[in-house]
């Protein structure tokens, strides 16, 4: 491994340990102003070059961020799935506010810019309020997040935690003794990395 990575510019900084990359590379970058983003758009190398260690990326904010929105900063990072073999494509991650910069720790080169994330995760299910599920075998719902990642999903049946099995974005509960006969209320809450929360309440008969 080579020397530590330490790139400093008035609009961004990128720092990492000596084992950041597997070989010597010429670190090139480009910055582009975009009035629709909260920072310049940074192109740092390309995502086909792997990063071995987590690195600190700071992007200068191009306008003041209201205090109430400083906890909602996020890096948008679009790369093709093929550029991350064995992983899901990244779309973004939460960032923290530090003296006029948005800061996060990244594991991929590529394209980055800052946005404000106030949109909660989306909870979807085919079950409607008042449904009769006496002949159903399970309950399923999906949770998706547009910008960052889903940080927590919690389901409660009649006020008590209920275990759902996750597979990808789908959560499944197979009926057992924890769901009594009669009328029931299921409350699903989902939280993303920026603490945006969504809630869905479903009543059904078992």
C-alpha positions in Angstrom: 0.0 0.0 0.0 1.1 3.6 -0.6 1.0 6.8 1.4 -2.1 8.2 3.1 -4.5 10.1 0.8 -4.8 13.7 1.6 -6.6 15.9 -1.0 -7.5 19.4 0.1 -9.3 22.0 -1.9 -11.3 25.1 -0.8 -14.5 23.3 -1.9 -13.8 19.8 -0.7 -11.4 17.5 1.2 -10.8 13.8 0.9 -8.6 12.0 3.4 -7.8 8.3 4.0 -5.2 6.0 5.5 -2.2 4.5 3.7 -4.2 1.4 2.7 -6.9 3.4 0.9 -6.0 2.1 -2.5 -4.4 -1.1 -3.6 -1.9 0.5 -6.0 -0.6 3.9 -6.9 -3.1 6.0 -8.8 -3.2 9.5 -10.1 -6.1 11.1 -8.2 -8.0 13.5 -10.5 -11.2 15.3 -9.8 -13.6 17.7 -11.3 -16.0 20.2 -9.7 -19.2 21.6 -11.3 -21.6 24.2 -9.9 -25.3 23.2 -9.9 -27.9 25.6 -8.6 -30.2 22.7 -7.7 -27.8 21.1 -5.2 -26.5 22.2 -1.8 -22.8 21.9 -2.9 -20.7 21.6 -6.0 -20.9 18.3 -7.8 -17.7 16.5 -7.2 -16.4 13.8 -9.6 -13.5 12.0 -7.7 -11.8 9.4 -9.9 -14.3 6.7 -10.8 -16.2 4.0 -9.0 -14.4 1.2 -10.9 -11.3 1.9 -8.7 -11.8 0.1 -5.4 -11.3 1.7 -2.0 -9.9 -0.6 0.7 -10.6 1.6 3.7 -13.2 4.1 4.7 -12.3 7.7 3.8 -13.5 11.0 5.0 -15.2 13.3 2.4 -16.1 16.9 3.1 -18.0 19.0 0.6 -18.4 22.8 1.0 -22.0 23.9 1.2 -22.8 26.6 -1.4 -25.4 28.4 0.8 -26.4 28.6 4.4 -28.3 25.7 5.8 -31.1 26.5 8.2 -30.3 25.1 11.7 -33.3 22.8 11.6 -32.1 21.1 8.4 -28.5 20.6 9.4 -29.4 17.1 10.7 -30.9 16.2 7.3 -27.8 16.5 5.1 -27.1 13.7 2.7 -24.6 12.8 0.0 -26.1 11.7 -3.3 -23.9 9.2 -5.0 -25.1 7.5 -8.1 -23.1 4.6 -9.5 -24.0 1.6 -11.7 -24.6 -1.7 -10.0 -21.8 -3.3 -12.1 -19.3 -0.9 -10.5 -19.8 -2.6 -7.1 -19.4 -6.3 -7.6 -21.2 -8.3 -4.9 -22.9 -5.2 -3.5 -26.0 -3.2 -4.0 -25.7 0.1 -5.9 -25.3 3.0 -3.6 -27.6 6.0 -4.0 -26.7 8.1 -1.0 -25.7 8.3 2.7 -26.4 10.7 5.6 -23.9 13.4 6.3 -23.1 15.7 9.3 -22.7 19.4 9.3 -19.3 20.7 10.2 -18.4 24.4 9.9 -20.1 25.0 6.6 -19.3 21.5 5.2 -21.2 18.3 4.8 -19.1 15.4 6.0 -19.4 11.6 5.7 -17.2 8.5 5.5 -17.3 6.8 2.1 -16.1 3.6 0.5 -16.4 4.4 -3.1 -14.9 6.9 -5.6 -17.3 8.6 -8.1 -19.8 11.3 -8.2 -21.0 13.2 -5.0 -23.1 16.2 -4.2 -25.1 17.3 -1.1 -28.9 17.4 -0.8 -31.4 17.8 2.0 -33.3 14.6 3.0 -36.6 15.2 4.6 -38.5 12.4 2.9 -39.3 9.3 5.1 -39.1 5.7 4.0 -42.0 4.4 2.0 -44.0 1.5 3.6 -46.2 -0.4 1.2 -48.5 -3.4 1.6 -51.5 -4.9 -0.2 -53.4 -5.3 3.0 -56.2 -2.7 3.5 -57.7 -1.5 6.7 -60.5 -3.8 7.8 -59.3 -6.8 5.8 -60.3 -10.3 6.8 -57.1 -12.3 7.0 -58.7 -15.4 8.7 -57.6 -17.5 5.7 -54.2 -15.8 5.1 -50.9 -17.4 6.0 -48.9 -14.3 6.5 -48.6 -10.5 6.4 -46.0 -8.9 4.1 -44.9 -5.3 3.5 -42.0 -3.5 1.8 -39.9 -0.6 3.0 -37.9 1.5 0.5 -35.8 4.6 0.9 -35.1 7.0 -1.9 -31.9 8.8 -0.8 -30.0 7.1 2.1 -30.8 3.8 3.7 -33.5 2.3 6.0 -32.0 2.5 9.5 -34.8 0.8 11.5 -38.1 -1.0 11.0 -40.3 -1.9 13.9 -43.7 -3.6 13.9 -46.1 -3.8 16.8 -49.3 -5.9 17.0 -51.8 -4.6 19.6 -49.0 -2.6 21.3 -46.5 -5.5 21.4 -43.4 -6.0 19.3 -43.9 -8.5 16.5 -41.1 -10.3 14.7 -41.0 -10.0 10.9 -38.4 -11.8 8.8 -36.6 -9.5 6.3 -35.5 -10.5 2.8 -34.3 -7.6 0.8 -36.9 -4.8 1.2 -39.7 -7.3 2.1 -40.7 -8.1 5.6 -42.9 -11.2 6.4 -44.7 -12.4 9.4 -46.1 -15.9 9.4 -49.2 -16.2 11.6 -48.6 -18.0 14.9 -49.8 -17.8 18.5 -48.7 -14.2 18.8 -51.6 -13.0 16.6 -55.0 -13.7 18.4 -58.3 -14.3 16.7 -60.5 -11.4 16.2 -59.7 -7.7 15.5 -56.1 -6.7 15.5 -54.1 -3.5 15.0 -50.7 -3.5 13.3 -48.4 -0.5 13.5 -45.4 -0.3 11.3 -42.7 2.4 11.7 -39.7 2.9 9.5 -36.7 5.3 10.1 -34.0 6.3 7.7 -30.4 7.5 8.3 -31.6 11.1 8.7 -34.2 10.2 11.3 -37.1 10.7 8.9 -39.9 8.4 10.1 -43.0 7.0 8.5 -45.8 5.1 10.0 -48.6 2.9 8.7 -51.5 1.6 10.9 -53.5 -1.4 9.6 -56.5 -3.0 11.3 -57.5 -6.5 10.3 -59.5 -9.5 11.5 -57.9 -12.8 12.1 
